[in-house]
Amino acid sequence: MFEWDERNLRHIRRHRGVTQELVEEAVNDPMAVHFGSSIVDGEERFHLIGATEDGRLLTVIYELREEAIRVIAAYWASAEERSAYEDA
């Protein structure tokens, strides 16, 4: 289950050209690569690279809130991130 902050969602759409549906596809990618986490303002944020249904790669940063995934940021994967996904 996803929990969306409307402000973050608008930012992701407007500045990154990424839709809610694409982010959810990438997070649900069974081959997604999880590459660590960081602590920001006392909250653990997880990082993953996942593929959309059409094969494009997204980097997604999210928090876990109870049983929901709260997306903080999402953007098209860089060349280095694509390479990490393909090498995994």
TORMIVO-266077 format. One record per residue: residue in three letters; chain; residue number from 0; x, y, z of N, C-alpha, C in turn. Coordinates in steps of 0.02 Angstrom, whole numbers. Example, Ala and Ser with C-alpha at 12.3 -4.5 7.8 and 13.67 -1.06 7.14 Angstrom:
# TORMIVO-266077
R  code  unit  pos    n.xx    n.yy    n.zz   ca.xx   ca.yy   ca.zz    c.xx    c.yy    c.zz
R   ALA     A    0     660    -284     390     615    -225     390     660    -165     390
R   SER     A    1     642    -112     354     684     -53     357     645       2     394
//
This chain:
# TORMIVO-266077
R  code  unit  pos    n.xx    n.yy    n.zz   ca.xx   ca.yy   ca.zz    c.xx    c.yy    c.zz
R   MET     A    0      42     -59       0       0       0       0      44      62       0
R   PHE     A    1      25     112     -37      62     174     -43      26     230      -7
R   GLU     A    2      64     274      23      38     335      54      70     393      15
R   TRP     A    3      29     434     -15      55     488     -57      44     556     -25
R   ASP     A    4      96     596     -25      92     666      -5      80     705     -70
R   GLU     A    5      25     740     -74       6     774    -137      59     824    -160
R   ARG     A    6      92     858    -113     144     906    -133     203     870    -165
R   ASN     A    7     225     815    -135     280     776    -164     260     748    -232
R   LEU     A    8     199     724    -237     175     695    -300     174     748    -356
R   ARG     A    9     151     808    -340     151     862    -390     223     878    -412
R   HIS     A   10     269     881    -363     339     896    -379     369     842    -424
R   ILE     A   11     356     779    -407     383     724    -447     356     727    -518
R   ARG     A   12     291     742    -525     260     747    -591     289     806    -630
R   ARG     A   13     290     864    -599     309     925    -634     383     928    -650
R   HIS     A   14     426     912    -602     497     922    -610     534     860    -635
R   ARG     A   15     504     803    -628     538     741    -647     503     705    -705
R   GLY     A   16     441     724    -719     404     691    -773     386     619    -756
R   VAL     A   17     377     606    -692     364     538    -669     295     536    -637
R   THR     A   18     255     487    -655     187     481    -628     185     434    -568
R   GLN     A   19     131     438    -531     119     394    -475     121     321    -497
R   GLU     A   20      89     306    -553      86     238    -579     156     211    -594
R   LEU     A   21     199     252    -624     266     230    -641     307     215    -577
R   VAL     A   22     299     257    -527     335     246    -464     313     180    -432
R   GLU     A   23     248     168    -432     223     107    -402     247      45    -441
R   GLU     A   24     251      51    -507     278      -5    -547     350     -18    -527
R   ALA     A   25     391      34    -520     461      26    -504     470      -5    -434
R   VAL     A   26     431      18    -386     437      -9    -318     416     -82    -317
R   ASN     A   27     368    -101    -357     343    -170    -359     383    -215    -405
R   ASP     A   28     435    -189    -437     478    -229    -481     511    -284    -440
R   PRO     A   29     499    -348    -456     529    -402    -417     605    -403    -421
R   MET     A   30     633    -369    -471     706    -366    -478     735    -301    -452
R   ALA     A   31     694    -261    -418     718    -196    -391     780    -206    -348
R   VAL     A   32     825    -158    -353     887    -160    -315     881    -111    -258
R   HIS     A   33     885    -136    -197     884     -94    -138     956     -78    -120
R   PHE     A   34     973     -14    -116    1043       2    -103    1051      49     -44
R   GLY     A   35    1026      26      12    1039      61      74     984     108      96
R   SER     A   36    1000     143     150     953     190     179     993     246     211
R   SER     A   37     957     298     230     987     354     266     937     378     317
R   ILE     A   38     961     415     366     917     444     417     912     519     403
R   VAL     A   39     850     543     394     838     614     383     783     635     432
R   ASP     A   40     799     685     473     751     709     523     723     653     566
R   GLY     A   41     767     605     583     746     550     626     708     494     592
R   GLU     A   42     697     500     526     660     450     488     708     412     443
R   GLU     A   43     700     346     440     741     306     395     711     308     324
R   ARG     A   44     753     327     276     732     330     206     770     277     167
R   PHE     A   45     733     238     130     760     183      91     768     205      18
R   HIS     A   46     817     176     -16     832     193     -85     828     130    -127
R   LEU     A   47     794     134    -184     792      77    -230     792     101    -302
R   ILE     A   48     813      56    -345     809      66    -417     765      10    -443
R   GLY     A   49     712      28    -479     666     -22    -505     644      -4    -576
R   ALA     A   50     621     -54    -611     599     -45    -681     524     -36    -684
R   THR     A   51     502       6    -730     431      13    -745     412     -45    -791
R   GLU     A   52     348     -52    -804     325    -107    -847     355    -102    -917
R   ASP     A   53     372     -41    -940     401     -35   -1006     478     -34   -1004
R   GLY     A   54     507     -51    -946     579     -60    -942     620       1    -923
R   ARG     A   55     589      58    -913     627     117    -893     643     112    -819
R   LEU     A   56     701     137    -799     724     130    -730     714     195    -691
R   LEU     A   57     687     187    -631     676     243    -585     714     231    -521
R   THR     A   58     739     285    -492     766     283    -425     711     311    -380
R   VAL     A   59     696     276    -326     642     296    -281     669     298    -210
R   ILE     A   60     654     352    -175     672     360    -105     606     361     -66
R   TYR     A   61     602     319     -15     538     312      21     549     298      95
R   GLU     A   62     496     308     133     494     291     204     440     238     214
R   LEU     A   63     447     199     266     394     152     285     355     182     342
R   ARG     A   64     290     188     333     246     215     385     196     160     401
R   GLU     A   65     205     129     459     166      70     478     171      20     421
R   GLU     A   66     118       8     383     123     -40     329     120      -7     260
R   ALA     A   67     129      59     259     124      96     196     193     120     173
R   ILE     A   68     201     125     108     261     153      78     246     226      63
R   ARG     A   69     284     272      93     275     343      81     332     367      37
R   VAL     A   70     318     384     -25     369     404     -73     390     476     -58
R   ILE     A   71     455     486     -51     484     551     -38     507     583    -104
R   ALA     A   72     540     544    -146     566     569    -210     570     512    -260
R   ALA     A   73     566     530    -323     574     481    -377     599     518    -438
R   TYR     A   74     647     487    -472     675     518    -532     704     463    -577
R   TRP     A   75     713     481    -641     741     433    -688     812     416    -666
R   ALA     A   76     829     353    -667     895     330    -644     951     358    -687
R   SER     A   77    1005     376    -654    1065     401    -689    1100     342    -723
R   ALA     A   78    1150     356    -764    1188     303    -797    1220     257    -745
R   GLU     A   79    1247     285    -692    1278     245    -640    1226     201    -605
R   GLU     A   80    1167     228    -592    1114     189    -560    1089     134    -606
R   ARG     A   81    1083     149    -671    1062      98    -719    1112      40    -720
R   SER     A   82    1175      58    -719    1228       7    -719    1223     -37    -656
R   ALA     A   83    1211      -6    -598    1204     -44    -535    1145     -92    -540
R   TYR     A   84    1090     -70    -570    1031    -113    -577    1048    -173    -623
R   GLU     A   85    1080    -158    -679    1095    -210    -728    1147    -260    -702
R   ASP     A   86    1192    -237    -658    1244    -280    -631    1220    -323    -573
R   ALA     A   87    1163    -306    -545    1138    -342    -485    1109    -409    -504
//
